[in-house]
Amino acid sequence: MSDGSALRAAICANPDDDTARLVYADWLDEHGNPKRAAYIRDKIEQHRFETEDSAAGTLSEFLEYLPETGHERIDWAATDSALGAHRTAARRFEKLRSPLSYKGEGVPRVKGAEVSGWVRGFYYHVRVTDGDRFLARADELFRAAPVTSIDFQSFTGEQARDFVSAGHLARVRELEFGSDITAEALRAFGAHRDAAGVHTIDFGGNGTTDQITALAAGKHWTGLHTFSLFDAEGEDGGPTGDELAELFARPWFRGVRKLKAWACGLSADNVGVIARNCPELRELDVALNPIRAAGATALAESKTLRNLRLLDVGSCDINNGEALAALMISPKLPALAVLKANNNYARGASAKGLARPGRGPGLRALELSELGWRAAEALAANPAFAGLWSLGMGGCELGDGGVEQFCRGAAFERLTMLDVSRTHFGSAGAQALAAWPGAASLQWLDVSGNTIGAAGARALIESPHLTNLKYLAADGRGASALKKHFKKAMR
């Protein structure tokens, strides 16, 4: 066996070890393959960036999933050096092109077990659609690539018992389950001590009641830190919110750091279980669940969620302005950096609630869509929101008076992105934005869907503050003049 083969064998036998990968990269450099070596090092660096437990990492992930509307033009280093480093790295990693091939890597082609993914420089993922064919050649696959992620689209209890008895579960860190994996298979996984090494479970859709019950029965999922489920509302065999809450209440769920359970029919009581039992949560996405005001209150008053950095409660029927305001300013969520609370039809958070003192100024991104002008004024003036870098108010009921009051009291320190699209203002509102000194930090501005007219457009063009814009969205009368002046920003 050549040195290269021996090094690859060591990587495949110890897929968690980056040292072995870096040693192999050095060997590749010495043997005339610097591109493959550089790819390994770059992908290891990318993985470290993407898994970094930091506020900058959370914010970078939030930006990654924004619609393609010019935010990639922003120089985030001018706002924050750590976030800027993340975005620069993300853009560099996006340009990487994989040099991997089945033949070059010596990976066998197995019908019903498709190998893919390029994490940390090698193939790492297998999608299983034929359990028997996969099991027959699993040893061969694992000797060829450092596989740590498996998507079981179909698997039986007997196949799962064979898989764990062969010791294969010990190498797995990420599991994805399709609709055809049996509850018996999930019980077999969770009953084995090697399940403790799994850190991510993704149902890839709407798991069934039987699947969720079987998962909850497992006692060895103690290393779990990421869990995803969506579009499961107790229909067609899907779990109810109460059944999911039983899963969230398991002792081993206390270590979960990222939880996504949107459109799952979760109630306020169900969310309350999360608020009490998940002290390590960094990211919580419960959008499209009817948690209502009581659920928002449970999150706002939690004594447990002190590490939470990202919270998505969009479209959650939080139809009480006081509850929404309490969540936005809650001092019991001190680490919160991103809050998405749009489409709750509460006519916005209450102005009185937003005027109260509350959390420190650590919130960096806030998305709302139902906010009256008095509430917008209170938000702008409250020191709790002074640290915002991104503020989305598209669809709010501001009007000219609201924009004028907002700009008059705004005390943002480094606001970089501002969405005031479809907020019902005209030329007077545009003139207020143009005269606002705080606009000097803006690099991204959306005023589309408003009737700013020629006078409003002229005010924006002549503004002494809008000199750093890298993206501007506007339409209607006056847009042509804006496009002529802000050429690069409106390209």
LUMMI-782445 format. One record per residue (C-alpha): x, y, z; residue in three letters. Coordinates in steps of 0.1 Angstrom, whole numbers, padded with zeros to 4 digits, m for minus. Each point is the difference from the previous one (the first is absolute). Example, Ala and Ser with C-alpha at 12.3 -4.5 7.8 and 13.67 -1.06 7.14 Angstrom:
0123:m0045:0078:ala $
0014:0034:m0007:ser $
% end
This chain:
0000:0000:0000:met $
0014:0034:m0010:ser $
0003:0028:0025:asp $
m0029:0018:m0017:gly $
m0022:m0031:0003:ser $
0010:m0004:0036:ala $
m0009:0036:0008:leu $
m0034:m0003:m0018:arg $
m0007:m0032:0020:ala $
0008:0019:0032:ala $
m0024:0028:m0010:ile $
m0028:m0024:m0008:cys $
0005:m0020:0032:ala $
0000:0032:0021:asn $
m0023:0024:m0019:pro $
m0001:0026:0029:asp $
0037:0005:0000:asp $
0011:0032:m0020:asp $
0036:m0006:0008:thr $
0001:m0031:m0022:ala $
m0016:0020:m0029:arg $
0026:0028:0004:leu $
0028:m0025:0000:val $
m0014:m0015:m0032:tyr $
m0002:0035:m0015:ala $
0037:0005:0007:asp $
0007:m0034:m0017:trp $
m0020:0011:m0030:leu $
0021:0032:m0002:asp $
0032:m0020:0000:glu $
m0013:m0023:m0027:his $
m0011:0025:m0026:gly $
m0037:0006:0008:asn $
m0001:0034:0017:pro $
m0036:0008:m0012:lys $
m0014:m0031:0018:arg $
0020:0010:0031:ala $
m0013:0035:0000:ala $
m0035:m0012:m0004:tyr $
0003:m0021:0031:ile $
0014:0029:0021:arg $
m0027:0024:m0013:asp $
m0028:m0024:0007:lys $
0013:m0006:0036:ile $
0001:0037:0005:glu $
m0035:0004:m0014:gln $
m0013:m0027:0023:his $
0015:0018:0030:arg $
m0015:0033:m0010:phe $
m0035:m0015:m0006:glu $
0000:m0019:0034:thr $
0015:0028:0020:glu $
m0021:0008:0031:asp $
m0001:0038:m0001:ser $
m0023:0029:m0006:ala $
0019:0008:m0032:ala $
m0007:m0035:m0013:gly $
m0037:0003:0008:thr $
m0003:0033:m0018:leu $
0020:m0013:m0030:ser $
m0024:m0029:m0002:glu $
m0030:0024:0002:phe $
0014:0020:m0029:leu $
0007:m0031:m0020:glu $
m0037:m0008:m0001:tyr $
m0013:0035:m0009:leu $
m0015:0003:m0035:pro $
0024:0009:m0028:glu $
m0006:0037:0002:thr $
0034:0017:0000:gly $
0010:m0008:0036:his $
0031:m0017:m0014:glu $
0013:0034:m0010:arg $
0003:0013:0036:ile $
0034:0005:0015:asp $
m0008:m0016:0034:trp $
0035:0007:0012:ala $
m0009:0037:0002:ala $
m0028:m0010:0024:thr $
0018:m0027:0020:asp $
0034:m0016:m0005:ser $
m0011:m0035:0011:ala $
m0030:m0001:m0022:leu $
0020:0014:m0029:gly $
0025:m0028:0004:ala $
m0028:m0025:m0001:his $
m0016:0015:m0031:arg $
0034:0002:m0018:thr $
0007:m0036:0008:ala $
m0035:m0011:m0011:ala $
0005:0017:m0034:arg $
0033:m0016:m0005:arg $
m0013:m0035:0009:phe $
m0030:0005:m0024:glu $
0025:0002:m0028:lys $
0017:m0034:0008:leu $
m0005:m0027:m0026:arg $
0002:m0036:0010:ser $
0028:m0020:m0017:pro $
m0015:m0033:0013:leu $
m0012:m0028:m0021:ser $
m0011:m0035:0008:tyr $
0028:m0015:m0021:lys $
0027:0024:0014:gly $
m0010:m0007:0036:glu $
m0005:m0037:m0005:gly $
m0036:0002:0011:val $
m0022:m0029:m0013:pro $
m0032:0006:m0017:arg $
m0028:m0018:0019:val $
m0035:0000:m0012:lys $
m0023:0012:0028:gly $
0029:0017:0019:ala $
0010:0033:m0017:glu $
0032:0016:0014:val $
0002:0038:m0001:ser $
0009:0031:0019:gly $
0035:0016:0004:trp $
0005:0008:0037:val $
0036:0005:0012:arg $
0014:m0009:m0034:gly $
m0016:m0035:m0006:phe $
m0032:m0017:m0008:tyr $
m0019:m0003:0033:tyr $
m0037:m0008:m0007:his $
m0020:m0030:m0011:val $
m0036:0000:m0011:arg $
m0015:m0035:0006:val $
m0030:m0011:m0020:thr $
0007:m0037:0000:asp $
0010:m0012:0035:gly $
0011:m0035:m0010:asp $
0024:0012:m0028:arg $
0014:0026:0023:phe $
0006:m0024:0028:leu $
0017:m0025:m0024:ala $
0026:0026:m0010:arg $
0001:0023:0031:ala $
0035:m0011:0010:asp $
0013:0007:m0035:glu $
m0016:0034:0000:leu $
0013:0010:0034:phe $
0035:m0012:m0010:arg $
m0001:0022:m0031:ala $
m0013:0033:0016:ala $
m0003:0015:0035:pro $
m0037:m0002:0001:val $
m0017:0016:0030:thr $
m0034:0009:m0014:ser $
m0027:m0023:m0011:ile $
m0035:0007:m0014:asp $
m0021:m0031:0006:phe $
m0029:0004:m0024:gln $
m0010:m0036:0006:ser $
0012:m0024:0027:phe $
m0016:m0027:0021:thr $
0005:m0011:0036:gly $
0019:m0031:m0010:glu $
0023:0021:m0023:gln $
0006:0025:0028:ala $
0009:m0028:0024:arg $
0025:m0013:m0025:asp $
0014:0034:m0005:phe $
0006:0007:0037:val $
0013:m0035:0008:ser $
0026:0005:m0027:ala $
0012:0031:0018:gly $
m0008:0024:m0028:his $
m0021:0023:0021:leu $
0031:0010:0020:ala $
0013:0020:m0030:arg $
m0032:0018:m0007:val $
m0004:0037:0011:arg $
m0030:0011:m0021:glu $
m0032:m0020:m0007:leu $
m0028:0009:m0024:glu $
m0032:m0020:0000:phe $
m0024:m0003:m0029:gly $
m0037:m0010:0003:ser $
0007:m0037:m0007:asp $
0024:m0007:0029:ile $
m0019:m0021:0025:thr $
m0006:0009:0036:ala $
0017:m0034:0009:glu $
0032:0012:m0017:ala $
0000:0032:0020:leu $
m0005:m0020:0032:arg $
0029:m0022:m0010:ala $
0023:0031:m0005:phe $
m0010:0017:0032:gly $
0003:m0031:0021:ala $
0037:m0004:m0009:his $
0027:0018:0019:arg $
0017:0012:m0033:asp $
m0030:0023:m0005:ala $
0018:0023:0025:ala $
0024:0011:m0028:gly $
m0028:0013:m0022:val $
m0003:0038:0003:his $
m0025:0008:m0028:thr $
m0034:m0014:m0008:ile $
m0020:0013:m0029:asp $
m0033:m0015:m0011:phe $
0002:0017:m0033:gly $
m0037:0007:0002:gly $
m0030:m0011:0022:asn $
0009:m0030:0021:gly $
m0029:m0022:0010:thr $
m0014:m0005:0035:thr $
0015:m0035:0002:asp $
0034:0013:m0011:gln $
0001:0029:0026:ile $
m0012:m0024:0027:thr $
0027:m0025:m0008:ala $
0026:0028:0000:leu $
m0011:0013:0033:ala $
0003:m0036:0015:ala $
0037:m0001:m0008:gly $
0022:0005:0030:lys $
0034:0004:m0017:his $
m0005:0032:m0021:trp $
0020:0019:0027:thr $
0023:0018:m0025:gly $
m0028:0016:m0020:leu $
0004:0037:m0007:his $
m0020:0006:m0032:thr $
m0035:m0011:m0008:phe $
m0022:0008:m0029:ser $
m0036:m0007:m0009:leu $
m0026:0019:m0021:phe $
m0035:m0001:m0014:asp $
m0012:m0025:0026:ala $
m0034:0009:0014:glu $
m0016:m0032:0011:gly $
m0015:m0007:m0034:glu $
0006:m0032:m0021:asp $
0018:m0017:0029:gly $
0020:0030:0010:gly $
0007:0007:0036:pro $
m0020:0025:0020:thr $
0015:0029:0019:gly $
m0004:m0019:0033:asp $
0018:m0030:m0014:glu $
0029:0022:m0011:leu $
0000:0016:0034:ala $
0006:m0034:0015:glu $
0031:m0003:m0021:leu $
0012:0035:0009:phe $
m0004:m0009:0037:ala $
0024:m0029:m0002:arg $
0031:0005:0022:pro $
0024:m0004:m0029:trp $
m0018:0029:m0018:phe $
0016:0024:0026:arg $
0032:0000:m0021:gly $
m0017:0010:m0033:val $
0014:0033:m0014:arg $
m0019:0003:m0032:lys $
m0037:m0009:m0002:leu $
m0022:0005:m0031:lys $
m0037:m0011:0003:ala $
m0020:0022:m0023:trp $
m0036:m0006:m0011:ala $
m0003:m0028:0026:cys $
m0031:0011:0018:gly $
0019:0011:0031:leu $
m0021:0017:0027:ser $
0011:0024:0027:ala $
0002:m0029:0024:asp $
0022:m0019:m0024:asn $
0024:0029:m0005:val $
0000:0004:0038:gly $
0016:m0034:0002:val $
0028:0012:m0022:ile $
0004:0032:0021:ala $
0004:m0021:0031:arg $
0020:m0030:m0012:asn $
0026:0013:m0025:cys $
0026:0021:0018:pro $
0026:m0004:m0028:glu $
m0021:0013:m0029:leu $
0017:0024:m0023:arg $
m0025:0000:m0028:glu $
m0038:m0007:0002:leu $
m0022:0001:m0030:asp $
m0037:m0006:0008:val $
m0015:0021:m0029:ala $
m0034:m0009:m0013:leu $
m0012:m0015:0033:asn $
m0031:0014:0019:pro $
0019:0008:0032:ile $
m0020:0033:0003:arg $
0006:0026:0027:ala $
0004:m0026:0028:ala $
0029:m0017:m0019:gly $
0017:0033:m0006:ala $
m0003:0008:0037:thr $
0014:m0035:0009:ala $
0031:0008:m0021:leu $
0003:0035:0013:ala $
m0002:m0011:0037:glu $
0022:m0031:m0004:ser $
0026:m0004:0027:lys $
0018:m0026:m0022:thr $
0007:0016:m0034:leu $
0029:0022:0010:arg $
0021:m0013:m0028:asn $
m0025:0005:m0028:leu $
0014:0020:m0029:arg $
m0026:m0005:m0028:leu $
m0038:m0002:0004:leu $
m0025:m0003:m0028:asp $
m0037:0004:0010:val $
m0012:0012:m0033:gly $
m0037:m0008:m0008:ser $
m0006:m0013:0035:cys $
m0034:0017:0006:asp $
0015:0023:0026:ile $
m0030:0023:m0002:asn $
0007:0020:0031:asn $
0022:0031:m0002:gly $
0010:m0001:0036:glu $
0012:m0036:m0002:ala $
0020:0007:m0032:leu $
0016:0031:0016:ala $
0009:m0019:0031:ala $
0018:m0026:m0021:leu $
0019:0026:m0019:met $
0014:0018:0031:ile $
0002:m0030:0023:ser $
0031:0002:0022:pro $
m0002:m0038:0006:lys $
0013:m0005:m0035:leu $
0033:0018:0004:pro $
0019:m0018:m0028:ala $
m0027:0005:m0027:leu $
0015:0014:m0032:ala $
m0027:m0008:m0026:val $
m0038:0002:0005:leu $
m0024:m0007:m0029:lys $
m0035:0009:0011:ala $
m0017:0009:m0033:asn $
m0036:m0009:m0011:asn $
m0016:m0002:0035:asn $
m0029:0023:m0007:tyr $
0001:0017:0033:ala $
m0001:0034:m0016:arg $
0035:0001:0013:gly $
0016:0000:0033:ala $
m0015:0026:0024:ser $
0017:0034:0001:ala $
m0003:0001:0038:lys $
0017:m0034:0003:gly $
0028:0010:m0023:leu $
0007:0031:0020:ala $
0008:m0020:0031:arg $
0036:m0007:0010:pro $
0010:m0036:m0005:gly $
0028:m0020:m0016:arg $
0034:0013:m0008:gly $
0009:0013:m0035:pro $
0012:m0034:m0012:gly $
m0028:m0006:m0026:leu $
0015:0003:m0035:arg $
m0028:m0010:m0024:ala $
m0037:0005:0004:leu $
m0028:m0008:m0025:glu $
m0035:0013:0005:leu $
m0029:0005:m0024:ser $
m0029:0013:0021:glu $
0011:0032:0018:leu $
m0018:0033:0005:gly $
0018:0032:m0003:trp $
m0001:0007:0038:arg $
0015:m0034:0007:ala $
0027:0007:m0026:ala $
0008:0033:0017:glu $
0003:m0017:0033:ala $
0022:m0028:m0014:leu $
0023:0026:m0016:ala $
0005:0019:0032:ala $
0004:m0030:0023:asn $
0037:m0006:0009:pro $
m0008:m0038:0000:ala $
0000:0002:m0038:phe $
0029:0024:m0005:ala $
0023:m0028:m0010:gly $
m0021:m0012:m0030:leu $
0019:m0005:m0032:trp $
m0030:m0013:m0021:ser $
m0036:0012:0005:leu $
m0028:m0014:m0022:gly $
m0033:0019:0002:met $
m0014:m0009:m0035:gly $
m0038:0003:0000:gly $
m0003:0020:0033:cys $
m0025:0028:0002:glu $
0024:0029:0003:leu $
m0012:0027:m0023:gly $
0018:0034:m0004:asp $
m0005:0008:0037:gly $
0013:m0033:0011:gly $
0032:0003:m0020:val $
0005:0035:0012:glu $
m0004:m0010:0037:gln $
0022:m0030:m0005:phe $
0028:0020:m0015:cys $
m0004:0027:0026:arg $
0006:m0023:0030:gly $
0022:m0027:m0016:ala $
0031:m0007:0020:ala $
0015:m0029:m0019:phe $
0038:m0002:0002:glu $
0008:m0020:m0032:arg $
m0032:m0008:m0018:leu $
0011:m0015:m0033:thr $
m0031:m0015:m0016:met $
m0035:0017:0001:leu $
m0031:m0013:m0016:asp $
m0029:0024:m0001:val $
m0016:m0013:m0031:ser $
m0038:0001:m0003:arg $
m0003:0022:0031:thr $
m0024:0025:m0015:his $
0021:0032:m0001:phe $
0004:0026:m0026:gly $
0024:0028:m0008:ser $
m0001:0014:0035:ala $
0012:m0034:0014:gly $
0027:m0002:m0026:ala $
0012:0035:0009:gln $
0001:m0010:0037:ala $
0022:m0030:m0009:leu $
0023:0022:m0021:ala $
0004:0025:0028:ala $
0006:m0026:0027:trp $
0037:0000:0012:pro $
m0003:m0037:0009:gly $
m0003:m0009:m0036:ala $
0038:0006:m0003:ala $
0006:m0036:0011:ser $
m0025:m0015:m0024:leu $
0014:m0022:m0028:gln $
m0033:m0017:m0009:trp $
m0034:0018:m0003:leu $
m0033:m0012:m0014:asp $
m0027:0027:m0005:val $
m0019:m0018:m0028:ser $
m0038:m0002:0001:gly $
m0003:0036:0012:asn $
m0011:0031:m0019:thr $
0030:0022:0006:ile $
m0004:0018:m0033:gly $
0024:0023:m0017:ala $
0004:0022:0031:ala $
0009:m0029:0022:gly $
0024:m0014:m0025:ala $
0017:0034:m0003:arg $
0004:0001:0038:ala $
0017:m0034:0001:leu $
0023:0010:m0029:ile $
0010:0032:0018:glu $
0003:m0015:0034:ser $
0034:0006:0016:pro $
m0003:m0032:0020:his $
m0008:m0027:m0025:leu $
0035:m0001:m0013:thr $
0008:m0036:0009:asn $
m0029:m0018:m0017:leu $
0010:m0032:m0018:lys $
m0036:m0011:m0006:tyr $
m0031:0021:m0005:leu $
m0035:m0013:m0010:ala $
m0025:0025:m0012:ala $
m0028:0000:m0026:asp $
m0027:0023:m0014:gly $
0003:0036:m0008:arg $
0035:0012:0007:gly $
0017:m0034:m0003:ala $
0016:0009:m0033:ser $
0017:0030:0015:ala $
0012:m0021:0030:leu $
0014:m0026:m0023:lys $
0019:0026:m0020:lys $
0015:0014:0032:his $
0005:m0032:0020:phe $
0013:m0020:m0030:lys $
0019:m0027:0018:lys $
m0024:m0003:0029:ala $
m0030:m0006:m0024:met $
0017:m0022:m0026:arg $
% end
